[in-house]
Amino acid sequence: MNIEIINKETEITVAVKFEAVEFTKMAEIMTEGYPKLMAYVTKCGKQMAGAPYCKYTNGSEDFMKWDIELGVPVSEPLPEQGEFYMSKTCAGRAITAMHKGAYKDIEKTYAPMMQYLAKNKLESTGVYYDYYLSNPADTPESELLTKVVFPLK
């Protein structure tokens, strides 16, 4: 697995937040959340300006419950409406790796990244991003690509 240190640029996004989500419910929330986000962007007469993401914050000690933000990068701010608000992705140093395959197996990418942090005496901010580079509706599960980003302190 190729893990790199990058200097990440921030992106402006339209997003929706879910609090204290159990890990087992993530797929269900994403399946409902992303189409709503995409429909809102389209309703505003805009298009996505990058890959949709899931931002994980405030994880439980066992990593089984998180606050999550589903977001879609846009080229300019959209009006906030109802559950949709404007946000920004992290900027600055981060480590990143590409996960190929089923999302349920993402731990196979997260674990080596955590080891990389420890080995290189790097400290994560405790916020994690998954950028979904392929669409599960038209990509075989074994070919799905997810870019994982851990911002650094």
JOVENSUL-V557907 format. One record per helix or strand of 2 or more residues. SS is the DSSP state (helix for helix, strand for strand). FROM is the first residue (numbers start at 1). TO is the last residue. Records with the same first field share a line. If there is no record, write none. Layout:
SS=FROM-TO  FROM-TO
This chain:
strand=4-8  12-22  53-57  65-74  84-88  92-100  124-132  145-152
helix=23-43  103-105  107-119  141-143
